[in-house]
Amino acid sequence: MRPINPIELNSKKKWTLATFLYLGLGAVVIQLRGALLLNFQNTFGVSESLLGLVAPAGTLGFTAIALTTGMIAGRIRIRRLIQIGALLTAITTFLIGLSPAYYLFLTAILLRGMASGIPGGLTRPMLGHLYPENRGRIFNIHEAVWAVGAACGPLFATLILQFGSWRLAYYSIGIAFLPVFFLLGKTSTFHADIREQPLTRSQLLLIVKDPVIIAVGVMLFLNVGVEGGFFTWIPYYLSQSLPQSVANFALTGFIGAYVPGRLLNSYLTNKFPTTTLILIATITISLLIAVAFFFTGGYGQIAVIVSIGFFISTIFPNLFSLAANVYPEHSGPINGLMMTFDPLGFSILPAVMGIIANTYGIGLSMRLLIVPVIMVIITLLFLRRTLNRG
């Protein structure tokens, strides 16, 4: 790799800052949904089943676009495409707040998901190529930045509600995305070598048939579904017995626990096999879910929920690491595939929880989160057996 001159180094720093700023703001927007779910219901007068569509609306568009951009990462002008995605994200986030009817509200969320899918399929592989000697560290920073932004989401929602309508949250975040667009525009001098191997059809077939990729995809779908269930429904669930502000703070605590969890994980990944770390975490999570939703209530329940956040935070980066290490020369397509399983779980399981909640109550929906966690454990045991045979 050729030396980077001072001008390019400064541009690289701006590029990295813009990427992390976009990621953090995007995480805030995602976590507004759960914190404001009750307000959406009050504004639009919809049932819990229809409320369950909020998560799918935000992720289905994201899935299609993130997969597409990830697959063609080696053939496109990555910086320009991310800049366009940042501008479209700003516009569509603002439109969410403007929506006068529920179907337009869901449409705006869908469009915003599509806009954010452009950077979503590109930022992680791009950072991995810009920092090839510190890829593990930059990925952990990437996930930690997301966790910080996500933890701020419920706090921001609570703050906004003290001053006015929930719509103000989307107006302000929409405007906040604009500096990202302009900051990216000042990185044009940076020599961004994205050394991504073009993907052939035969290589794609090889990847999608790989048992490791299949197992990781299944586990990602299930695990992110559980995370999405917490993100979407925890404030709504807790607000049945506690003030909404307390319920929102509980979600902040749950997501805030991701930061120390992922920092500890970045240390442990060099000490223990990845599959062992995932197995220990998932077994612990299943036990904590049982305690949280079968045996405790009130403020004690919040403490257990925060503990779940600490352990569940480690699973996504470890699963992504498993997949990325199989095909490091195709990090864009691998990222695209993983980002497909991710939002599918994030959208489908919370929607199913909404249907169950509408029929049987939100309490049963939360208890049933133990089922996908147990399925992750079973899938992981099959994967470990396959790897040991290999």
Secondary structure, 3 states (H helix, E strand, C coil): CCCCCHHHHHHHHHHHHHHHHHHHHHHHHHHHHHHCHHHHHHHHCCCHHHHCCHHHHHHHHHHHHHHHHHHCHHHCCHHHHHHHHHHHHHHHHHHHHHCCCHHHHHHHHHHHHHHHHHHHCCHHHHHHHHCHHHHHHHHHHHHHHHHHHHHHHHHHHHHHHHHCCCHHHHHHHHHHCHHHHHHHHCCCCCCCCCCCCCCCHHHHHHHHHCHHHHHHHHHHHHHHHHHHHHHHHHHHHHCCCCCHHHHHHHHHHHHHCHHHHHHHHHHHCCCCCHHHHHHHHHHHHHHHHHHHHHHCCHHHHHHHHHHHHHHHCCHHHHHHHHHHHHCHHHHHHHHHHHHHHHHHHHHHHHHHHHHHHHHHCHHHHHHCCHHHHHHHHHHHHHHHHHHHHC
